[in-house]
Amino acid sequence: MKKIIVFVLSIIMTTTLCSCNNNSDLSSDMRDAGKNVVKIVDDYMDSKIDYSTADTKLGGAKDSIDIIYGNAERDEYDLPIHKQDFDVQLSVNSISIALLAESTGHGTYDELLEKRNDLAKIVGVNQRKE
């Protein structure tokens, strides 16, 4: 079941991220929050922190991202003017699921790496090969 959820989220993320990756369409606060999540995932993948620590840090980062997104400047249709802020929010949720799946043996390191690299691309951080 978890693999199906990860797969469905992967498809959603792929279609979402296929749009133009214009970093000016990303708020600086959300870019910083996204970079923080990339660092958390990197620390986990480098075995600097365990799953519990990564999950706790990721939960705090998700809370911050939700606040940033909720307070974002809106256009006349009540949508955030920085369209990629939503992509960061989706990507972080996808990372959270992939982290859980990987830590419980229901997902793979490569799946987590892919999600990490999807976020890294949005926030302008280097891709990680392994």
N, C-alpha and C positions, 0 to 999 in steps of 0.2 A: 504494500500500500504506500509506504513512504517513497519507494522508487518511482511509483506512478506520480505522486505529488511532485517529486523533484523533476521528473520528466516534463510534466505539464508546465511547471514554472520555468523550466529551461526554454520551452517553446515560447511562452509568453515573453520571457526576457529577450530571446532572439528577435522576435518580431518588434519588440519595443526598441531594442538597441540598433535595429537596422536603419533607423531614422538618422538623419544627418547629425554627426557628433560635433556640434559647435559649442565649444566650451564657454563662449560668451552667453550661452543660453542656460548657464548654470550659475546659481548665486555663489558668492565667495564663502558664505557660511556653510552651505551644503557641500561645497567642494572640500572644505576643511574637515567637515564631519565624515565625508566619504573617505578621505585620506586616512583619518583615524581608524576607520573600520578596516581598511587595507592593512594598516600596521598591526591591528589585533589579529587578523587572519595570518599575516606573516609570522608573528610571534608564535602562534599556535602551530603553524606548519614547520617552524624551525625548532619546535619542542622547547621554547622558552617559557611557555605557559601551558597548563593542562586544559582539558575541555571545560571544566567547571569555571576556571578563571576567564577563559575566552568567552564563555556563554554569559557570565556576569558582566564583563566589559561590553560585550556586544549588546546586551539588554540596555545598558546605560546609553550607549551610542544610538540605539534605535529610539529611545525616549527623546534624546536631543534632536534627532532627525525629525521626529514627529512634531516637536515644538517648532523647529525651523520651518517645516512645511506648513504648519498651521498658521504661522505668523507671516508667511510670505506675502509680498506685495501682489495684489490681484489685478487682473484686467477687467474690462467691462462685463465679461461673462463669469466673473468670480473664479477664474482659473489663475494659477500662479504665472507671473510674467516670465519666470525662468522655467521653461518647459522641462529641462533635464533634471530639475529638482525631484520630480516624480520618478524619473528613471533611477536616481540614486536610492530613493526610498524603496522601490521595487527590488533593486539589486541587493540591498542590505537584507531585506526579508528573505530573498532567495539564498543568500549566504547563510543566514541563520538556520534555514532548513537543511542546507547541504552540510553544515557543521555538525548538526545533530545526527544526520544520517551517517556521516563519516565516522563519528565517534561511537556509534552503536553498531557499526558493521553493516548498515543498510545502504551505505553510499561509499564512494571511493574518494581517495585523495585527489585523483584527477578531476572528479566532478567539483570538488571544493576549489581546486585550482582554477578551473574554468570560470566559476562564479566570481572568484577573487579578481581574475583578469578582466572580466566584464566590467566590474566596478572600477578597476584601475584605469581602464580605457576612458570611462566617462569623466573621472576626476583628474586625468592627466598624469597618472603615475605609471612607471615602467611596468611592462608585462613581466611575469615571472615564468620561467621555463619549467621549474620543478620545485 
